[in-house]
Amino acid sequence: MKFRVDRDVLAEAVAWAARSLPTRPAVPVLSGVLLEAGDGGTLTISSFDYEVSARCEVPATVSVAGVAVVQGKILADIAKALPSRPVDLELDGTKMVLTCGASRFALHTMPVDDYPTLPQLPALSGTIDAGAFNEAVLQVTTAASRDETLPLLTGVRMEIEGERITFLATDRYRLAMKEIGWTPTNPDVSQVALVRARTLSDVAKSMTQAGTIQLSLQTEGGKQIIGFESAGRRTTSQLIEGDYPPVRRLFPDVTPTYAVARTGEIIEAARRVALVAERNTPIRLTFSEGQVVMEAGQGDDAQASEALEATLVGEDITTAFNPHLFLDGLGALGTEWVRLGFTHPTKPVLLSGRDKAEEERSGFLYLLMPIRFAS
């Protein structure tokens, strides 16, 4: 096995394939990446931990075709640190020798026969605009749980109905939903998948260059698996098994009381006021005609307050939120204006974006539980 590859190409490909390698692999070989140099002038770099697989194909000048497995994170660190010159890799016995200019490394290889077979992509389900997918995932995964003891809530529920995909995520304290269009191979498709939020985030960050993403989904018979492919990169992930809570019904049909304010202004004010908020203490928001007053701290503690312009429809209302969760929702909107819809001071607030103060922008919704506070 012997080949030459551009340093930047190698560094990017290895970093992408190695991003999901387990820190404590069940077997040592799972800490490696599989290098396959083909006669056709391509280098394929793969990783797999029995749940998530990644595969990246890049151009290379192949002198001798072959296959090898080397430590993924070490190779990624080395490739990143190399000078900007062509990289030569050659298999010498049980060592992979890497040369770049005056730099030379010899890496231990692992048995290729011990490396698991990567899963095949299911049949193509359709294509998604990469920009729309990236925006939806970044918005919705904000609300996914990071608590691994609740694996269901670390996922994002994808509901596919015809030419629409709805993404839903919750950590019990907030709920996010985004709907986008896509081009299915079957216009009558109806499927539901619970996908790891981390997998979706990785795809959104690394597969947006080509303009479109191919989605493959298998939810019936055998393994339940989802796959994404774009611009020479391919990843698969087993779906999370279990019944996701029926969260859609939590969104209110109407919010008779609502306020509209500039998103940037309310974010900056909330950040300043939250500086005096102790851990797990809320910031209070009091909405009245023409303004919203934010406050934090009370008694002998540090205190802060700030007033800014806001349009209120309905009766005056006072509520309180965890400042970090509130700022997460505001930051995910991506619009100049935010609409905060209320049904009751102790009921969840519905955040949605507006491009203009008078116009509603559909698509992304963020439902946030309030926190009870001492009056």
Secondary structure, DSSP 4 states (H G I P E B T S, - for coil): -EEEE-HHHHHHHHHHHHTT--SS-SSGGGGEEEEEEETTTEEEEEEE-SSEEEEEEEE-EEEE-EEEEEEHHHHHHHHHHS-SS-EEEEEETTEEEEEETTEEEEEEEE-GGGSPPPPPPPPEEEEEEHHHHHHHHHHHGGGS---TTSGGGGEEEEEEETTEEEEEEE-SSEEEEEEEE-EESSTT-EEEEEEEHHHHHHHHHHS-TTSEEEEEEE-SSS--EEEEEETTEEEEEEPPPS-----GGGS-S--SEEEEEEHHHHHHHHHHHHTTPPTT--EEEEEETTEEEEEE--TTS--EEEEEE-EEESS-EEEEE-HHHHHHHHHHH-SSEEEEEES-TTSPEEEEEESBTTB---SEEEEE-------
